[in-house]
Amino acid sequence: MKQNKYQKVYFKWADTTSPIEKTWWSKREAIEWAENDSFWVEQIGFLVKSTKKYILVAGHINITYSEEQKIETLGALIKIPTTWIKDYKILK
């Protein structure tokens, strides 16, 4: 079995969030929700590309081989600005 070259990474990042409980809020309720709701996401994935501006991570990787070529397909892609990332680790 051939090994894939993608590193597994853990990262914690800030994401935008929106309440789904209801559509209209009083100002007090809105501020209370904003003060108490978390926007941190912890995620594990396969590092596809890392730049100064962003990281690109795949949740799924499918690698198939034929006699002529290696075919890689990536799923559940997510591109995160590096300024949104709080913690980042390469996993073994």
MIGULUM-752395 format. One record per residue (C-alpha): residue in three letters; x, y, z. Coordinates in pm, 1 decimal, padded with zeros to 6 digits. Example, Ala and Ser with C-alpha at 12.3 -4.5 7.8 and 13.67 -1.06 7.14 Angstrom:
ATOM  resn        c1        c2        c3
ATOM   ALA   01230.0  -00450.0   00780.0
ATOM   SER   01367.0  -00106.0   00714.0
END
This chain:
ATOM  resn        c1        c2        c3
ATOM   MET   00000.0   00000.0   00000.0
ATOM   LYS   00139.0   00339.5  -00097.0
ATOM   GLN   00147.4   00617.9   00163.4
ATOM   ASN  -00020.6   00952.1   00104.5
ATOM   LYS   00182.0   01270.5   00150.8
ATOM   TYR  -00078.1   01473.6   00338.8
ATOM   GLN  -00003.5   01568.9   00696.6
ATOM   LYS  -00277.6   01540.0   00955.1
ATOM   VAL  -00332.3   01870.1   01136.4
ATOM   TYR  -00525.7   01990.4   01436.9
ATOM   PHE  -00633.2   02352.8   01442.4
ATOM   LYS  -00852.8   02575.9   01653.8
ATOM   TRP  -01001.3   02869.1   01470.7
ATOM   ALA  -01258.3   03144.1   01506.4
ATOM   ASP  -01563.1   03115.0   01283.0
ATOM   THR  -01856.4   03344.1   01232.6
ATOM   THR  -02169.9   03228.1   01403.1
ATOM   SER  -02536.9   03306.8   01387.1
ATOM   PRO  -02816.3   03210.3   01625.4
ATOM   ILE  -03075.1   02969.2   01489.6
ATOM   GLU  -03313.9   02968.3   01784.1
ATOM   LYS  -03522.2   03258.3   01655.1
ATOM   THR  -03509.9   03539.9   01401.2
ATOM   TRP  -03586.9   03853.2   01604.7
ATOM   TRP  -03401.1   03954.0   01920.6
ATOM   SER  -03419.5   04246.5   02158.7
ATOM   LYS  -03094.6   04440.6   02185.0
ATOM   ARG  -03039.8   04300.9   02536.4
ATOM   GLU  -03095.1   03943.5   02415.3
ATOM   ALA  -02862.3   03998.1   02119.3
ATOM   ILE  -02580.8   04128.5   02336.9
ATOM   GLU  -02632.3   03849.3   02590.3
ATOM   TRP  -02616.3   03589.0   02313.1
ATOM   ALA  -02299.8   03747.2   02168.1
ATOM   GLU  -02129.5   03755.9   02508.7
ATOM   ASN  -02208.0   03391.8   02589.3
ATOM   ASP  -02192.3   03206.2   02258.2
ATOM   SER  -01859.2   03056.4   02147.7
ATOM   PHE  -01719.0   03103.4   01799.8
ATOM   TRP  -01422.8   02866.9   01842.9
ATOM   VAL  -01405.8   02556.6   01625.7
ATOM   GLU  -01162.8   02268.8   01683.6
ATOM   GLN  -01094.8   02057.0   01378.8
ATOM   ILE  -00868.8   01782.2   01242.6
ATOM   GLY  -00800.2   01737.2   00873.7
ATOM   PHE  -00541.0   01682.6   00601.6
ATOM   LEU  -00322.5   01981.0   00514.2
ATOM   VAL  -00339.3   02052.7   00141.6
ATOM   LYS  -00165.8   02393.0   00133.1
ATOM   SER  -00040.5   02649.8   00382.2
ATOM   THR   00043.4   03012.6   00298.9
ATOM   LYS   00089.0   03333.4   00496.6
ATOM   LYS  -00274.0   03422.4   00413.9
ATOM   TYR  -00459.2   03092.3   00462.1
ATOM   ILE  -00450.5   02718.8   00517.1
ATOM   LEU  -00639.0   02475.6   00295.1
ATOM   VAL  -00753.4   02155.7   00465.7
ATOM   ALA  -00941.4   01853.0   00333.7
ATOM   GLY  -01163.5   01638.2   00551.3
ATOM   HIS  -01142.0   01344.8   00309.5
ATOM   ILE  -00879.8   01228.7   00061.3
ATOM   ASN  -00926.4   00952.8  -00191.7
ATOM   ILE  -00615.0   00831.7  -00371.8
ATOM   THR  -00642.4   00575.4  -00648.2
ATOM   TYR  -00372.0   00435.3  -00872.0
ATOM   SER  -00377.9   00306.1  -01223.6
ATOM   GLU  -00081.2   00181.3  -01422.0
ATOM   GLU  -00036.5   00527.0  -01573.9
ATOM   GLN  -00116.3   00769.4  -01293.1
ATOM   LYS  -00207.4   00855.7  -00936.1
ATOM   ILE  -00547.1   01023.7  -00899.1
ATOM   GLU  -00620.4   01234.7  -00589.3
ATOM   THR  -00965.5   01364.8  -00507.6
ATOM   LEU  -01026.9   01587.1  -00206.3
ATOM   GLY  -01352.0   01633.9  -00017.2
ATOM   ALA  -01488.4   01859.1   00257.4
ATOM   LEU  -01245.8   02140.1   00172.6
ATOM   ILE  -01209.8   02433.9   00406.5
ATOM   LYS  -00997.0   02745.7   00353.0
ATOM   ILE  -00927.5   02942.2   00670.7
ATOM   PRO  -00753.0   03280.6   00693.1
ATOM   THR  -00443.4   03246.3   00910.9
ATOM   THR  -00553.8   03546.3   01119.0
ATOM   TRP  -00855.4   03337.7   01234.0
ATOM   ILE  -00635.7   03052.2   01361.7
ATOM   LYS  -00556.7   03041.5   01734.0
ATOM   ASP  -00380.0   02702.3   01758.0
ATOM   TYR  -00224.2   02478.3   01492.6
ATOM   LYS  -00039.0   02144.5   01530.3
ATOM   ILE   00093.4   01881.1   01294.3
ATOM   LEU  -00026.0   01538.5   01418.3
ATOM   LYS   00176.3   01218.2   01396.6
END
